[in-house]
Amino acid sequence: MNISKPLYQLMQTAGISRSRLARELGVHTSTVTNWLEGKAPKSDNLTDLARFFAVPVDYFTPGANPTAQPAPPPQLDQVYFSLAKQMQSEGIHPDDIEYFIEMQRRARQRHDKG
């Protein structure tokens, strides 16, 4: 599956470089370059891309409308995602990561309510 065109458009819309996207997803910059050159991503990477850019996975599939501009992902959600990937790479259990993110979201909601 060639995701280069929709991925490039998402990166341009969000103002994200190859190196930053690689860092956020926990992959090498060369991996992102490969995707932009037409190499198919692994399914878990495709899921991570969709989650990061707040689009459905089928946004990247043939026949999807890559000219549709999704809403830019909220900055804080990018931070949560990046934190979760970092915690996962350090061997922290996924349930603990989810708990941490949920606690942060609740704190954010309390803060937003004033």
Secondary structure, 3 states (H helix, E strand, C coil): CCCHHHHHHHHHHHCCCHHHHHHHHCCCHHHHHHHHCCCCCCHHHHHHHHHHHCCCHHHHCCCCCCCCCCCCCCHHHHHHHHHHHHHHHCCCCHHHHHHHHHHHHHHHHHHHHC
